[in-house]
Amino acid sequence: MLVYKFGGTSVGSAENMIQVSNLIVGGESKIVVLSAVSGTTNSLVGICDAYFAGDKQLAEKLVEDFRPKYDKHIFELLQEQSSRDQANDLMEEKYALLKSFSVEGFSEIEERQIHAQGELISTKLMQLYLEEQGVNSALIPALDFMRTENGEPLYDEIEKRLAEVLAQHKGVDLFITQGYICTNEFEQVDNLKRGGSDYTASIIGACANAKEVQIWTDIDGMHNNDPRFVEGTKAVECLTYDEAAELAYFGAKILHPLTVLPAKKKNIPVRLKNTMQPEALGTVIGPNCDTSLPVKSIAAKNGIVAIKIRSSRMLMAYGFLKNVFQIFEDYQTPIDMITTSEVAVSLTIDKTDNLQSILADLRELGQVEVDEDQSIVCVVGQGLIEDSTIVSRVTTALNSLKVRMISYGGSANNISILIPSENKNEALNLLHSELYTTSLV
């Protein structure tokens, strides 16, 4: 069994859906996880915003804005009138549903129902196309087996439910399902947050004991730097689970940060592939990666806030750090980087919902300084600790920039540097020049 996942761009047009079908039909048994058609989730978020704002008229207008896009998609994808009729009936049902909510009492429960519709649409359209082509496939609703509690997947329950669902389709070796959506402990429609289709695929892979999980996107694997801002990047052949997790967390957009965790539990390889260039080898993520490259990739994460807390005493009082961390725990705000001195601690966060309350509480402990609009640039590779020259080369490459913090040694795979966001692109290019134009490659 293989698990394939295709993102919104991969199913964003009829042409792309047909390309996906060519990739999934035939060969080994597969479970195929699909995202919503590109742009759909953003539109659904806009509809929810209108409901929350009490503007029913705007919500209905935004729903109607779907029609031209999906009318075109259906006409170009499906050739038989009976298939088109089914697809149009589906869309009429969805339009009616999206317009049916009241602005009075609109809550997160209704919001999650709306957000789920994109994946339900894309998978049904794909199944209709496969049926039209005579492919023996089955649409298995993720809401029948994807179960979470407090936002965490219930692996044993998912494995049991998935096995029951698959057993209902004897003789079928191609299954289509939705990414992102699930049910929670209250059996309500819920989701795995934005980008969660990757996570869905990895969870399904672990629960189905898949041979491999393949994440298909519009780029040929994880690159050694961000190709949006740096010229001359290339795909990395292989990464360990830990390296991939670091890169995803610190800004590599090709992969959801949680994707590798379920696969790692079962030692299942995760392969990153390009839908438009299927012949490209892509990147394999697994328990081991035989390579002589000490630096695998460079990534950057924006939207960082740096906070420095200086103790009100000359020397840090016993329990000072505990009190600092407790404030972030109270507001459920994770810390990315941290450095300490004799009388102060500096740290970074990217979740700023409760920033002002956090700062108010921190000021009870000492003097507080805040720097917003920061970015974390990280250099990732399993050989960083062994090669003592790399950290000096990293700092030398960036000596013309204002470096706010450096974290080295906390992770065996990562050197993190905090800089103003206005210098991020320059930092990525300087590091690329230093680390990929010499004997390191």
C-alpha positions in Angstrom: 0.0 0.0 0.0 1.2 3.5 -0.9 -0.2 6.8 0.3 -0.2 9.7 -2.2 -1.0 13.3 -1.3 -1.7 16.1 -3.8 -2.0 19.7 -2.9 -4.3 22.5 -4.1 -2.2 23.4 -7.1 -2.1 19.8 -8.2 -5.9 19.7 -8.4 -6.3 23.4 -9.2 -7.6 22.9 -12.7 -9.2 20.2 -14.8 -5.9 19.7 -16.7 -4.0 19.2 -13.4 -6.6 16.8 -12.1 -6.3 14.7 -15.2 -2.5 14.7 -14.7 -3.0 13.5 -11.1 -5.3 10.7 -12.4 -2.5 9.5 -14.7 -0.1 9.3 -11.8 -2.4 7.3 -9.5 -4.1 4.8 -11.8 -2.4 1.4 -12.0 0.5 -0.2 -10.1 0.3 -0.8 -6.4 -2.7 -0.2 -4.1 -3.0 3.4 -3.1 -4.8 5.7 -0.8 -4.8 9.2 -2.4 -5.3 12.2 -0.2 -6.5 15.4 -1.9 -6.5 19.1 -0.8 -9.1 21.6 -1.8 -8.8 23.1 -5.3 -6.3 26.0 -5.0 -7.9 29.2 -3.8 -11.0 27.5 -2.4 -9.9 27.4 1.3 -9.1 31.1 1.2 -12.5 31.8 -0.2 -14.1 29.7 2.5 -12.2 31.6 5.1 -13.6 34.8 3.6 -17.1 33.5 3.8 -16.6 32.7 7.5 -15.2 36.1 8.1 -18.3 37.6 6.6 -20.6 35.5 8.9 -18.5 36.4 11.9 -18.8 40.1 10.9 -22.6 39.7 10.7 -22.7 40.4 6.9 -25.0 37.7 5.5 -25.2 39.5 2.1 -21.5 39.5 1.7 -21.3 35.8 2.6 -23.9 35.0 -0.1 -22.0 37.1 -2.6 -18.8 35.3 -1.9 -20.5 31.9 -2.3 -21.8 33.0 -5.7 -18.2 33.9 -6.7 -17.5 30.2 -6.7 -19.7 29.5 -9.7 -17.6 30.7 -12.7 -14.5 28.8 -11.4 -16.3 25.5 -10.7 -18.5 25.7 -13.8 -15.4 25.9 -15.9 -13.6 23.2 -13.9 -16.6 20.7 -14.3 -17.0 21.4 -18.0 -13.4 20.9 -18.8 -12.9 17.8 -16.5 -16.0 15.8 -17.3 -17.2 14.8 -20.7 -20.4 12.8 -20.1 -23.6 14.7 -19.3 -24.5 12.4 -16.5 -21.2 13.1 -14.8 -21.6 16.8 -15.3 -25.1 16.6 -13.9 -23.9 14.9 -10.7 -21.1 17.4 -10.3 -23.5 20.4 -10.8 -25.9 18.9 -8.3 -23.0 18.5 -5.9 -22.1 22.2 -6.3 -25.7 23.3 -5.9 -25.9 21.4 -2.6 -22.6 23.1 -1.5 -23.8 26.6 -2.5 -27.0 26.0 -0.5 -25.1 24.8 2.5 -22.7 27.7 2.5 -25.6 30.2 2.3 -27.6 28.4 5.0 -25.8 29.7 8.1 -27.1 32.5 10.2 -25.0 35.4 11.3 -26.6 35.0 14.7 -24.6 32.7 16.9 -22.2 31.8 14.1 -19.4 29.9 15.9 -16.2 27.9 15.3 -18.4 24.8 14.9 -20.1 26.2 11.8 -16.7 27.7 10.7 -15.2 24.2 10.7 -18.1 22.8 8.7 -17.5 25.5 6.0 -13.8 25.0 5.9 -14.3 21.2 5.2 -16.3 21.8 2.0 -13.2 22.4 -0.2 -11.8 18.9 0.3 -15.3 17.3 0.0 -15.7 19.0 -3.4 -12.3 18.2 -4.9 -12.4 14.5 -3.9 -15.9 14.0 -5.3 -14.9 15.6 -8.6 -11.9 13.4 -8.8 -14.0 10.3 -8.1 -16.5 11.3 -10.8 -13.7 11.6 -13.3 -12.3 8.2 -12.4 -15.7 6.6 -12.7 -16.1 8.2 -16.1 -12.8 6.7 -17.1 -13.8 3.3 -15.9 -11.3 3.2 -13.1 -12.2 0.8 -10.2 -11.8 3.3 -7.3 -13.7 4.2 -4.2 -14.2 7.5 -2.4 -13.7 7.0 1.4 -14.8 9.9 3.5 -12.1 11.0 5.9 -14.8 12.0 8.4 -15.5 8.2 8.7 -12.1 7.4 10.1 -9.9 10.5 10.9 -10.4 11.1 14.6 -8.7 13.5 16.9 -8.9 14.4 20.6 -7.7 17.8 21.8 -6.2 18.3 18.3 -4.1 15.1 18.4 -4.7 12.1 16.2 -6.1 9.0 17.9 -3.9 6.5 16.0 -5.5 3.3 17.4 -9.0 4.5 16.6 -8.0 5.8 13.2 -6.3 2.5 12.3 -9.4 0.5 13.4 -11.9 2.7 11.6 -9.7 2.9 8.4 -9.4 -0.9 8.3 -13.2 -1.2 8.6 -13.7 1.3 5.8 -11.2 -0.4 3.4 -12.8 -3.8 4.1 -16.1 -2.5 2.7 -14.5 -2.2 -0.8 -13.2 -5.7 -1.7 -11.3 -5.8 -5.0 -10.7 -2.0 -5.0 -7.0 -0.9 -5.0 -7.4 2.9 -5.5 -9.0 4.9 -2.7 -9.7 8.7 -2.8 -10.0 10.6 0.5 -9.8 14.1 1.9 -6.9 15.8 3.6 -7.1 18.3 6.4 -10.6 17.4 7.7 -11.4 15.0 10.6 -13.8 14.6 13.5 -13.0 15.5 17.1 -13.8 13.8 20.4 -17.4 15.2 20.2 -17.9 13.7 16.7 -18.0 17.2 15.3 -16.4 18.2 12.0 -12.9 19.5 12.7 -9.6 20.0 10.9 -5.8 19.6 11.2 -5.2 23.3 10.5 -3.9 24.9 7.4 -1.5 22.7 5.5 -2.9 19.7 7.3 -3.3 17.5 4.2 0.4 16.5 4.4 -0.3 15.5 8.0 -3.3 13.5 7.0 -1.3 11.5 4.5 1.4 10.7 7.0 -1.2 9.7 9.7 -2.9 7.4 7.1 0.4 6.0 6.1 1.2 5.1 9.7 -2.2 3.6 10.4 -2.2 1.6 7.1 1.4 0.5 7.5 2.1 1.9 4.1 5.3 1.1 2.2 5.8 4.8 1.5 4.1 8.2 1.8 4.5 10.5 -1.3 3.8 14.2 -1.0 3.2 15.6 -4.5 3.5 19.3 -5.0 4.6 21.8 -7.7 8.3 21.6 -6.8 10.7 18.7 -7.3 11.5 18.0 -3.6 13.0 20.0 -0.7 15.6 22.4 -2.1 18.8 23.4 -0.4 17.5 26.9 -0.1 14.3 28.8 -0.8 14.0 29.0 -4.6 11.6 32.0 -4.3 14.4 34.2 -3.1 17.6 32.4 -4.1 18.8 31.5 -7.6 20.6 28.2 -8.4 19.0 26.1 -5.7 18.6 22.3 -6.2 16.6 19.5 -4.7 18.1 17.6 -1.8 18.4 13.9 -2.5 17.6 12.7 1.0 17.0 14.0 4.5 16.6 12.3 7.9 13.3 12.7 9.7 14.9 15.2 12.2 16.4 17.3 9.4 13.1 17.5 7.5 11.2 18.3 10.7 13.6 21.2 11.5 13.3 22.6 7.9 9.5 22.3 7.9 9.2 24.1 11.2 11.6 26.8 10.3 10.0 27.8 7.0 10.4 25.2 4.3 6.9 25.6 2.8 6.9 22.3 0.8 6.1 20.3 3.9 3.8 20.7 6.9 5.9 20.7 10.1 4.0 17.7 11.7 4.2 15.5 8.6 7.2 13.5 9.5 6.1 12.5 13.0 3.6 9.8 12.2 5.9 8.3 9.5 8.8 8.3 11.9 6.8 6.2 14.4 6.6 3.4 11.8 9.9 4.1 9.9 7.9 4.8 6.8 9.8 6.8 4.1 8.2 10.1 3.0 9.0 11.1 -0.6 8.5 14.6 -2.0 7.6 14.6 -5.7 6.7 17.1 -8.4 3.3 16.6 -10.0 4.4 18.4 -13.1 7.7 16.6 -13.4 7.0 13.1 -12.1 10.3 11.8 -13.5 12.3 14.0 -11.1 13.7 11.9 -8.2 12.5 14.4 -5.5 13.6 14.1 -1.9 13.3 11.0 0.3 12.9 11.5 4.1 13.7 8.5 6.2 15.5 7.2 9.3 18.9 7.4 7.6 20.5 9.5 4.9 23.9 8.5 3.6 25.5 11.6 2.4 28.8 13.5 3.0 27.0 16.9 2.9 27.1 18.4 6.4 24.7 21.2 5.4 21.5 19.9 3.7 19.4 23.1 3.4 18.7 26.6 4.5 15.3 27.9 5.5 13.7 31.0 7.0 10.7 31.7 9.1 9.0 35.2 9.2 6.7 36.8 11.7 9.1 36.4 14.6 9.0 38.6 17.7 12.1 38.8 20.0 11.6 39.5 23.7 14.4 40.3 26.1 13.6 40.2 29.8 16.2 41.6 32.2 15.9 40.6 35.9 15.1 43.4 38.3 17.9 42.1 40.5 21.6 42.4 39.8 21.8 38.6 39.5 19.0 36.4 38.4 17.0 35.2 41.4 16.3 31.5 41.9 13.2 30.7 39.9 13.4 33.6 37.5 13.5 31.4 34.4 10.8 29.2 35.7 8.6 32.2 36.2 9.3 33.4 32.7 8.5 30.1 31.1 5.4 29.8 33.2 4.0 32.9 31.5 4.4 31.4 28.1 2.9 28.2 29.3 -0.1 30.1 30.7 -0.8 31.6 27.3 0.0 28.4 25.4 2.7 30.2 23.4 5.7 28.1 22.2 9.2 29.5 22.2 11.4 29.1 19.2 14.8 30.3 20.3 16.3 31.2 23.6 19.6 32.6 24.9 20.5 33.5 28.5 23.1 35.6 30.3 23.8 36.3 33.9 21.0 38.8 34.3 18.8 38.4 31.2 17.0 36.0 28.9 16.2 36.6 25.2 13.7 34.5 23.4 11.5 34.4 20.3 7.9 33.5 19.5 5.8 33.4 16.3 2.4 33.1 17.9 1.5 36.6 18.9 -2.3 36.3 19.7 -1.6 37.1 23.4 1.5 39.2 23.0 0.4 42.3 24.9 -0.8 40.2 27.9 2.4 38.2 27.9 4.5 41.5 27.9 2.4 42.9 30.8 3.1 39.7 32.9 6.8 39.7 32.0 7.1 43.3 33.1 6.2 42.1 36.6 9.5 40.2 36.5 11.9 42.9 35.1 12.6 45.2 32.2 11.3 44.0 28.9 12.5 44.9 25.4 10.6 43.9 22.2 11.8 43.6 18.6 9.1 42.8 16.0 9.4 42.0 12.3 12.2 39.5 12.8 13.1 36.4 10.9 14.8 33.1 11.9 17.2 31.8 9.3 18.3 28.2 10.0 21.0 26.1 8.6 20.2 22.4 8.8 22.3 19.3 8.5 23.1 16.2 10.5 26.8 17.0 10.3 26.8 20.5 11.9 28.1 19.5 15.3 30.8 17.3 13.9 32.1 20.0 11.6 33.2 22.8 13.9 34.1 25.1 10.9 30.5 25.5 9.8 29.3 27.8 12.6 32.2 30.2 12.0 31.5 30.2 8.3 27.8 31.0 9.0 28.6 33.9 11.2 31.3 35.2 8.9 28.9 35.1 5.9 26.5 37.3 7.9 28.9 39.7 9.5 27.5 42.6 7.4 24.0 42.1 8.9 22.6 42.9 12.3 22.3 39.6 14.0 20.0 39.7 17.0 20.5 36.1 18.4 22.3 32.8 17.5 21.3 29.4 18.7 23.8 26.6 18.3 24.2 23.3 20.2 20.6 22.9 21.3 19.9 20.8 18.3 22.4 18.5 16.6 20.9 19.5 13.2 20.4 23.2 13.3 22.1 26.6 13.6 19.5 29.3 14.0 20.1 33.0 13.5 17.7 35.8 14.3 17.8 38.9 12.0 15.5 41.7 11.0 13.0 40.5 8.3 14.2 43.2 5.9 17.6 41.4 5.8 16.2 37.8 5.4 16.6 37.5 1.6 20.1 38.9 1.7 20.9 36.4 4.5 19.6 33.5 2.5 21.8 34.5 -0.5 24.9 35.2 1.6 24.6 31.8 3.2 24.0 30.1 -0.1 27.1 31.6 -1.6 29.2 30.6 1.4 27.9 27.1 2.0 27.2 25.9 -1.6 30.0 27.3 -3.7 32.8 25.6 -1.9 34.0 22.2 -0.9 30.8 21.7 1.2 29.2 20.6 -2.1 
